[in-house]
Amino acid sequence: MPSSDNPSVGLVGLGNLGTAIANLVTTNCCEVIGWEFDAAVVEEINGQHTNTRFLPGIVLSPSLRATTDVRQVFDGTSIVFLAIPARFIRPTVQPVVKAGLVRPNTVIVNMAKGIDVDTGLTAFQTTERLFPDNPCVMLSGPSIANEFARGMPTVVMLAGSSNADLMRVSRVLDTRHFRTRFSRDTVGVELGGLLKNIYAIGLGLFDGKGITSLNFRAVYLTIALEEMTRIGVAMGAQAETFAYLAGMGDLLATSLSGQSHNRHLGELLSQGSDLASIQQEMGVLPEGYGTLRIALNIAEKLHVSLPLAKGLLDVINGRADAEGFIFSFIRDFVED
Ligand SMILES: NC(=O)c1ccc[n+]([C@@H]2O[C@H](COP(=O)([O-])OP(=O)(O)OC[C@H]3O[C@@H](n4cnc5c(N)ncnc54)[C@H](O)[C@@H]3O)[C@@H](O)[C@H]2O)c1
């Protein structure tokens, strides 16, 4: 049986992030068994050690094995990473939990940044409910997979209730170019990663309209961080978490990245595409859109005002135009 000194690692979802993390772990310490929904991806990883669909241009370690049988991911592993969008976590993993195949000591690390729109639960809440007997850790922060997969310097947050669990996870992740920092604020670390997707859509929308002024970006991102902090604190997070990697760091990386799915959603909307055609083009609608609607509902219940997020939803739904929204946003901001 593997000990914490010699962990064996499982991963659910060999998509963009999952493949990059799995490969990082294999080059760092140990073998990884990864589940993937797409059988063609599984075949390619096992046969050719590449994943051209989700992580093109990277040669993967032979120590990464892929499977379409999710039970194998939990068989004898001491750490399991979850790297699928929030709404797929429950249907993918619940059968394994119900079958009693998860060892109580296995650390479950959630990396999804989203809300399951069917249950209203965040990805980490879903994880904690699915695995009530396991230590659960939230990984978040500025971690664009295509970058750290190519050795670009990256620092992420690991949040959990015990330092020992966080140490177990950091040991399989930390390399010269990929580092982890610890936090006890699981709520704040998750909400930072989740809420910034909303504002990344917005920046994509404005950039797509050609409103690329640095002055505007600076005021926009400042107000976005203020709104994230306000709703986050009302939901139980610590304010200082948002001023660090999981808040400001991730907001900057995602909003300014040409590779962000959420930002790209905004760009497509600015070109006049509707949500149905965007879903068809992108395969899966980026999580920020669902998060935006849910965050506004929660804000209303908690009596928190999010004028920027509300304005973005109006623009997305065609109730306001982007230019008009920007100038009323600046006017109201100055008049406050
Ligand atoms: N890509 C990044 O740089 C990055 C960074 C940080 C966090 N994240 C978060 O990681 C999560 C995954 O993002 P990604 O960019 O890797 O996505 P992706 O689109 O590259 O991969 C999606 C994954 O979901 C799987 N999937 C698709 N349909 C499914 C279904 N019906 N049932 C189960 N699984 C299904 C895919 O096979 C794939 O493994 C998201 O929550 C995202 O916010 C991504």
The ligand as a Gaussian input file, in Angstrom:
#p B3LYP/6-31G(d) Opt

LIG

0 1
 N       -7.291000      25.128000     -18.399000
 C       -6.771000      25.884000     -17.422000
 O       -5.740000      26.554000     -17.618000
 C       -7.415000      25.901000     -16.064000
 C       -6.727000      26.514000     -15.016000
 C       -7.296000      26.531000     -13.738000
 C       -8.540000      25.933000     -13.539000
 N       -9.204000      25.356000     -14.575000
 C      -10.484000      24.720000     -14.270000
 O      -10.385000      23.329000     -14.549000
 C      -11.644000      22.809000     -14.975000
 C      -11.424000      22.091000     -16.293000
 O      -11.021000      23.065000     -17.234000
 P      -10.167000      22.714000     -18.538000
 O       -9.722000      24.001000     -19.110000
 O       -9.158000      21.665000     -18.256000
 O      -11.325000      22.157000     -19.464000
 P      -11.219000      21.307000     -20.812000
 O      -12.324000      21.771000     -21.665000
 O       -9.841000      21.340000     -21.353000
 O      -11.493000      19.833000     -20.294000
 C      -12.768000      19.487000     -19.818000
 C      -12.724000      18.113000     -19.191000
 O      -14.067000      17.724000     -18.896000
 C      -14.322000      16.459000     -19.497000
 N      -15.722000      16.300000     -19.863000
 C      -16.380000      16.811000     -20.940000
 N      -17.650000      16.390000     -20.946000
 C      -17.806000      15.589000     -19.869000
 C      -18.893000      14.868000     -19.313000
 N      -20.100000      14.879000     -19.889000
 N      -18.697000      14.164000     -18.178000
 C      -17.492000      14.167000     -17.572000
 N      -16.405000      14.827000     -18.047000
 C      -16.575000      15.533000     -19.183000
 C      -13.426000      16.471000     -20.715000
 O      -13.279000      15.201000     -21.254000
 C      -12.150000      17.054000     -20.129000
 O      -11.449000      16.103000     -19.378000
 C      -12.577000      24.020000     -15.074000
 O      -13.359000      24.100000     -13.914000
 C      -11.633000      25.211000     -15.151000
 O      -12.210000      26.381000     -14.618000
 C       -8.667000      25.315000     -15.838000

